[in-house]
Amino acid sequence: MIVRLWHGKTSTENAEAYMNYIMQTGVKDYRATPGNLNAQVWQKQEGDITHIWTVSWWVNIESIRAFAGKDYEKAKYYKEDKKYLLELEPTVQHYECFGEIR
């Protein structure tokens, strides 16, 4: 199993709106992709900045490619991400996961 981890930063003022946007775009697309096992969004507020991570679990790299495309290590952004994010980080992280999703 592979875990895909994306990180972004938004203003704390926009954090709630961006969280809703992520749920309607990225998380919805994760869950609609064959081979996705689960997805969560984590956040941590640090003053005026809120860090957001999407964490998704996948059967294998091929299922991640079905979501992200051939260059699966490149971050996938949506139309309005630039409206919320303080920067567009170019890549995501992938980790082998040993355990089970319940």
FIVO-790849 format. One record per residue: residue in one letter; z, x, y of N, C-alpha, C in turn; residue number from 1. Coordinates in Angstrom, 3 decimals. Layout:
// residues N
+------+----------+----------+----------+----------+----------+----------+----------+----------+----------+-----+
! rest !      n_w !      n_u !      n_v !     ca_w !     ca_u !     ca_v !      c_w !      c_u !      c_v !  nr !
+------+----------+----------+----------+----------+----------+----------+----------+----------+----------+-----+
!    A !        Z !        X !        Y !        Z !        X !        Y !        Z !        X !        Y ! NUM !
...
+------+----------+----------+----------+----------+----------+----------+----------+----------+----------+-----+
// end
This chain:
// residues 102
+------+----------+----------+----------+----------+----------+----------+----------+----------+----------+-----+
! rest !      n_w !      n_u !      n_v !     ca_w !     ca_u !     ca_v !      c_w !      c_u !      c_v !  nr !
+------+----------+----------+----------+----------+----------+----------+----------+----------+----------+-----+
!    M !    0.000 !    0.855 !   -1.167 !    0.000 !    0.000 !    0.000 !    0.000 !    0.904 !    1.235 !   1 !
!    I !   -0.707 !    0.448 !    2.269 !   -0.828 !    1.212 !    3.504 !   -0.232 !    0.406 !    4.660 !   2 !
!    V !    0.533 !    1.079 !    5.518 !    1.065 !    0.461 !    6.729 !    0.250 !    0.982 !    7.909 !   3 !
!    R !   -0.190 !    0.063 !    8.745 !   -0.918 !    0.406 !    9.974 !    0.014 !    0.131 !   11.144 !   4 !
!    L !    0.204 !    1.124 !   11.997 !    1.145 !    1.022 !   13.108 !    0.405 !    1.299 !   14.412 !   5 !
!    W !    0.428 !    0.315 !   15.307 !   -0.160 !    0.459 !   16.636 !    0.950 !    0.360 !   17.670 !   6 !
!    H !    0.842 !    1.122 !   18.747 !    1.838 !    1.110 !   19.818 !    1.154 !    0.885 !   21.157 !   7 !
!    G !    1.803 !    0.093 !   22.001 !    1.337 !   -0.113 !   23.365 !    2.517 !   -0.307 !   24.297 !   8 !
!    K !    2.251 !   -0.187 !   25.588 !    3.294 !   -0.392 !   26.605 !    2.776 !   -1.374 !   27.638 !   9 !
!    T !    3.648 !   -2.302 !   28.029 !    3.333 !   -3.256 !   29.079 !    4.511 !   -3.326 !   30.034 !  10 !
!    S !    4.305 !   -3.929 !   31.170 !    5.440 !   -4.129 !   32.073 !    6.354 !   -5.174 !   31.444 !  11 !
!    T !    7.633 !   -5.034 !   31.652 !    8.590 !   -6.004 !   31.124 !    8.283 !   -7.396 !   31.670 !  12 !
!    E !    7.796 !   -7.460 !   32.882 !    7.408 !   -8.733 !   33.495 !    6.320 !   -9.448 !   32.682 !  13 !
!    N !    5.413 !   -8.686 !   32.057 !    4.308 !   -9.260 !   31.276 !    4.574 !   -9.318 !   29.779 !  14 !
!    A !    5.732 !   -8.856 !   29.328 !    5.986 !   -8.703 !   27.894 !    5.873 !  -10.016 !   27.122 !  15 !
!    E !    6.435 !  -11.086 !   27.617 !    6.388 !  -12.352 !   26.882 !    4.957 !  -12.880 !   26.784 !  16 !
!    A !    4.229 !  -12.827 !   27.881 !    2.832 !  -13.285 !   27.870 !    1.992 !  -12.423 !   26.931 !  17 !
!    Y !    2.226 !  -11.111 !   26.943 !    1.451 !  -10.238 !   26.067 !    1.802 !  -10.469 !   24.609 !  18 !
!    M !    3.066 !  -10.708 !   24.320 !    3.467 !  -11.007 !   22.946 !    2.714 !  -12.238 !   22.439 !  19 !
!    N !    2.636 !  -13.276 !   23.252 !    1.893 !  -14.480 !   22.864 !    0.416 !  -14.163 !   22.644 !  20 !
!    Y !   -0.147 !  -13.326 !   23.502 !   -1.545 !  -12.929 !   23.373 !   -1.785 !  -12.170 !   22.062 !  21 !
!    I !   -0.901 !  -11.247 !   21.739 !   -1.028 !  -10.486 !   20.485 !   -0.994 !  -11.415 !   19.275 !  22 !
!    M !   -0.106 !  -12.378 !   19.305 !    0.009 !  -13.298 !   18.169 !   -1.276 !  -14.111 !   17.980 !  23 !
!    Q !   -1.950 !  -14.444 !   19.080 !   -3.175 !  -15.242 !   19.009 !   -4.428 !  -14.415 !   18.738 !  24 !
!    T !   -4.344 !  -13.108 !   18.868 !   -5.514 !  -12.254 !   18.650 !   -5.286 !  -11.347 !   17.447 !  25 !
!    G !   -4.645 !  -10.213 !   17.672 !   -4.492 !   -9.202 !   16.620 !   -3.798 !   -9.700 !   15.374 !  26 !
!    V !   -2.643 !  -10.331 !   15.522 !   -1.891 !  -10.775 !   14.339 !   -2.666 !  -11.859 !   13.593 !  27 !
!    K !   -3.287 !  -12.751 !   14.327 !   -4.105 !  -13.792 !   13.700 !   -5.252 !  -13.163 !   12.902 !  28 !
!    D !   -5.907 !  -12.135 !   13.481 !   -6.988 !  -11.449 !   12.782 !   -6.483 !  -10.645 !   11.588 !  29 !
!    Y !   -5.337 !   -9.985 !   11.732 !   -4.751 !   -9.285 !   10.576 !   -4.638 !  -10.246 !    9.402 !  30 !
!    R !   -3.969 !  -11.354 !    9.634 !   -3.652 !  -12.291 !    8.553 !   -4.877 !  -12.968 !    7.967 !  31 !
!    A !   -5.959 !  -13.039 !    8.728 !   -7.193 !  -13.648 !    8.238 !   -8.050 !  -12.669 !    7.436 !  32 !
!    T !   -7.693 !  -11.396 !    7.439 !   -8.483 !  -10.371 !    6.755 !   -8.027 !  -10.224 !    5.313 !  33 !
!    P !   -8.935 !  -10.368 !    4.344 !   -8.562 !  -10.153 !    2.946 !   -7.961 !   -8.761 !    2.765 !  34 !
!    G !   -6.861 !   -8.702 !    2.044 !   -6.173 !   -7.435 !    1.814 !   -4.990 !   -7.208 !    2.727 !  35 !
!    N !   -4.819 !   -8.066 !    3.746 !   -3.626 !   -7.971 !    4.575 !   -2.477 !   -8.648 !    3.840 !  36 !
!    L !   -1.355 !   -7.961 !    3.767 !   -0.189 !   -8.487 !    3.063 !    0.828 !   -9.120 !    3.997 !  37 !
!    N !    0.901 !   -8.605 !    5.226 !    1.871 !   -9.130 !    6.194 !    1.639 !   -8.416 !    7.527 !  38 !
!    A !    2.200 !   -8.985 !    8.580 !    2.122 !   -8.356 !    9.903 !    3.322 !   -8.803 !   10.720 !  39 !
!    Q !    3.822 !   -7.886 !   11.517 !    4.935 !   -8.171 !   12.426 !    4.639 !   -7.522 !   13.773 !  40 !
!    V !    5.310 !   -8.023 !   14.804 !    5.256 !   -7.393 !   16.115 !    6.683 !   -7.044 !   16.494 !  41 !
!    W !    6.897 !   -5.806 !   16.878 !    8.205 !   -5.324 !   17.313 !    8.126 !   -4.989 !   18.788 !  42 !
!    Q !    9.242 !   -5.152 !   19.491 !    9.266 !   -4.723 !   20.886 !   10.624 !   -4.152 !   21.253 !  43 !
!    K !   10.604 !   -3.301 !   22.266 !   11.820 !   -2.682 !   22.776 !   11.686 !   -2.525 !   24.276 !  44 !
!    Q !   12.611 !   -3.103 !   25.000 !   12.588 !   -3.022 !   26.454 !   13.315 !   -1.770 !   26.921 !  45 !
!    E !   12.678 !   -1.045 !   27.829 !   13.270 !    0.122 !   28.480 !   13.046 !   -0.041 !   29.980 !  46 !
!    G !   13.941 !   -0.767 !   30.619 !   13.814 !   -1.004 !   32.055 !   12.594 !   -1.845 !   32.377 !  47 !
!    D !   11.718 !   -1.293 !   33.211 !   10.522 !   -2.013 !   33.648 !    9.371 !   -1.946 !   32.648 !  48 !
!    I !    9.561 !   -1.201 !   31.560 !    8.519 !   -1.042 !   30.541 !    9.006 !   -1.629 !   29.222 !  49 !
!    T !    8.125 !   -2.344 !   28.549 !    8.413 !   -2.841 !   27.206 !    7.411 !   -2.219 !   26.245 !  50 !
!    H !    7.933 !   -1.569 !   25.200 !    7.108 !   -0.986 !   24.146 !    6.867 !   -2.063 !   23.101 !  51 !
!    I !    5.653 !   -2.095 !   22.598 !    5.283 !   -3.067 !   21.578 !    4.599 !   -2.317 !   20.444 !  52 !
!    W !    4.996 !   -2.659 !   19.232 !    4.353 !   -2.115 !   18.034 !    3.854 !   -3.278 !   17.201 !  53 !
!    T !    2.634 !   -3.163 !   16.679 !    2.218 !   -4.064 !   15.622 !    2.313 !   -3.256 !   14.335 !  54 !
!    V !    2.896 !   -3.882 !   13.344 !    3.107 !   -3.260 !   12.042 !    2.461 !   -4.183 !   11.019 !  55 !
!    S !    1.484 !   -3.660 !   10.302 !    0.794 !   -4.490 !    9.316 !    0.708 !   -3.749 !    7.991 !  56 !
!    W !    0.795 !   -4.510 !    6.928 !    0.770 !   -3.975 !    5.575 !   -0.531 !   -4.393 !    4.907 !  57 !
!    W !   -1.167 !   -3.426 !    4.245 !   -2.493 !   -3.625 !    3.675 !   -2.547 !   -3.133 !    2.232 !  58 !
!    V !   -3.435 !   -3.740 !    1.454 !   -3.614 !   -3.349 !    0.055 !   -4.136 !   -1.921 !   -0.039 !  59 !
!    N !   -5.124 !   -1.586 !    0.808 !   -5.743 !   -0.256 !    0.758 !   -6.526 !   -0.002 !    2.051 !  60 !
!    I !   -7.100 !    1.176 !    2.144 !   -7.863 !    1.562 !    3.335 !   -9.093 !    0.670 !    3.503 !  61 !
!    E !   -9.712 !    0.265 !    2.407 !  -10.891 !   -0.592 !    2.501 !  -10.561 !   -1.915 !    3.194 !  62 !
!    S !   -9.395 !   -2.464 !    2.939 !   -9.017 !   -3.711 !    3.612 !   -8.768 !   -3.478 !    5.105 !  63 !
!    I !   -8.254 !   -2.298 !    5.452 !   -8.072 !   -1.973 !    6.870 !   -9.430 !   -1.826 !    7.544 !  64 !
!    R !  -10.380 !   -1.212 !    6.854 !  -11.740 !   -1.100 !    7.411 !  -12.356 !   -2.478 !    7.654 !  65 !
!    A !  -12.057 !   -3.432 !    6.787 !  -12.572 !   -4.789 !    6.970 !  -12.055 !   -5.386 !    8.282 !  66 !
!    F !  -10.854 !   -5.004 !    8.680 !  -10.292 !   -5.460 !    9.951 !  -10.776 !   -4.619 !   11.129 !  67 !
!    A !  -10.670 !   -3.294 !   10.995 !  -10.835 !   -2.386 !   12.139 !  -12.220 !   -1.762 !   12.262 !  68 !
!    G !  -13.011 !   -1.814 !   11.207 !  -14.318 !   -1.177 !   11.222 !  -14.295 !    0.189 !   10.559 !  69 !
!    K !  -15.449 !    0.832 !   10.549 !  -15.615 !    2.120 !    9.866 !  -14.627 !    3.174 !   10.376 !  70 !
!    D !  -14.469 !    3.250 !   11.694 !  -13.536 !    4.214 !   12.304 !  -12.160 !    3.560 !   12.390 !  71 !
!    Y !  -11.535 !    3.356 !   11.245 !  -10.308 !    2.559 !   11.134 !   -9.081 !    3.203 !   11.783 !  72 !
!    E !   -9.161 !    4.490 !   12.133 !   -8.028 !    5.136 !   12.798 !   -8.055 !    4.924 !   14.308 !  73 !
!    K !   -9.135 !    4.365 !   14.797 !   -9.265 !    4.037 !   16.215 !   -8.574 !    2.696 !   16.475 !  74 !
!    A !   -7.833 !    2.607 !   17.567 !   -7.160 !    1.353 !   17.917 !   -8.192 !    0.281 !   18.223 !  75 !
!    K !   -7.904 !   -0.943 !   17.809 !   -8.785 !   -2.079 !   18.081 !   -8.176 !   -2.882 !   19.227 !  76 !
!    Y !   -8.940 !   -3.035 !   20.293 !   -8.450 !   -3.775 !   21.455 !   -9.256 !   -5.047 !   21.653 !  77 !
!    Y !   -8.619 !   -5.993 !   22.324 !   -9.216 !   -7.291 !   22.599 !   -9.499 !   -7.414 !   24.095 !  78 !
!    K !  -10.276 !   -8.445 !   24.429 !  -10.802 !   -8.626 !   25.778 !   -9.759 !   -8.479 !   26.885 !  79 !
!    E !   -8.590 !   -9.091 !   26.734 !   -7.607 !   -9.098 !   27.817 !   -6.513 !   -8.043 !   27.676 !  80 !
!    D !   -6.611 !   -7.151 !   26.711 !   -5.592 !   -6.106 !   26.568 !   -5.433 !   -5.283 !   27.846 !  81 !
!    K !   -6.540 !   -4.983 !   28.507 !   -6.480 !   -4.174 !   29.740 !   -5.672 !   -4.877 !   30.826 !  82 !
!    K !   -5.637 !   -6.187 !   30.776 !   -4.875 !   -6.969 !   31.756 !   -3.378 !   -6.712 !   31.619 !  83 !
!    Y !   -2.916 !   -6.446 !   30.405 !   -1.487 !   -6.312 !   30.127 !   -1.007 !   -4.879 !   29.928 !  84 !
!    L !   -1.811 !   -4.062 !   29.279 !   -1.342 !   -2.736 !   28.862 !   -1.380 !   -1.724 !   29.994 !  85 !
!    L !   -0.409 !   -0.828 !   29.991 !   -0.338 !    0.235 !   30.989 !   -1.312 !    1.366 !   30.664 !  86 !
!    E !   -1.681 !    1.500 !   29.396 !   -2.680 !    2.466 !   28.955 !   -3.217 !    1.992 !   27.619 !  87 !
!    L !   -4.392 !    2.461 !   27.251 !   -4.984 !    2.111 !   25.959 !   -4.918 !    3.334 !   25.053 !  88 !
!    E !   -3.927 !    3.369 !   24.201 !   -3.798 !    4.501 !   23.284 !   -5.000 !    4.488 !   22.339 !  89 !
!    P !   -5.621 !    5.638 !   22.112 !   -6.892 !    5.645 !   21.382 !   -6.787 !    5.446 !   19.874 !  90 !
!    T !   -5.653 !    5.798 !   19.282 !   -5.570 !    5.750 !   17.824 !   -4.329 !    5.001 !   17.350 !  91 !
!    V !   -4.340 !    4.706 !   16.074 !   -3.198 !    4.099 !   15.389 !   -2.727 !    5.073 !   14.311 !  92 !
!    Q !   -1.609 !    4.759 !   13.700 !   -1.075 !    5.580 !   12.613 !   -1.162 !    4.790 !   11.310 !  93 !
!    H !   -1.376 !    5.512 !   10.211 !   -1.372 !    4.901 !    8.883 !   -0.406 !    5.682 !    8.002 !  94 !
!    Y !    0.339 !    4.946 !    7.193 !    1.333 !    5.551 !    6.312 !    1.244 !    4.914 !    4.938 !  95 !
!    E !    1.422 !    5.718 !    3.904 !    1.568 !    5.159 !    2.568 !    2.941 !    4.526 !    2.479 !  96 !
!    C !    2.991 !    3.361 !    1.893 !    4.249 !    2.622 !    1.784 !    4.567 !    2.422 !    0.308 !  97 !
!    F !    5.788 !    2.769 !   -0.066 !    6.228 !    2.611 !   -1.447 !    7.341 !    1.587 !   -1.447 !  98 !
!    G !    7.086 !    0.446 !   -1.969 !    8.015 !   -0.666 !   -1.952 !    7.215 !   -1.936 !   -2.014 !  99 !
!    E !    7.880 !   -3.043 !   -1.878 !    7.153 !   -4.295 !   -1.975 !    7.432 !   -5.195 !   -0.779 ! 100 !
!    I !    6.479 !   -6.050 !   -0.490 !    6.612 !   -7.061 !    0.547 !    7.117 !   -8.319 !   -0.137 ! 101 !
!    R !    8.137 !   -8.909 !    0.406 !    8.650 !  -10.161 !   -0.196 !    8.398 !  -11.314 !    0.718 ! 102 !
+------+----------+----------+----------+----------+----------+----------+----------+----------+----------+-----+
// end
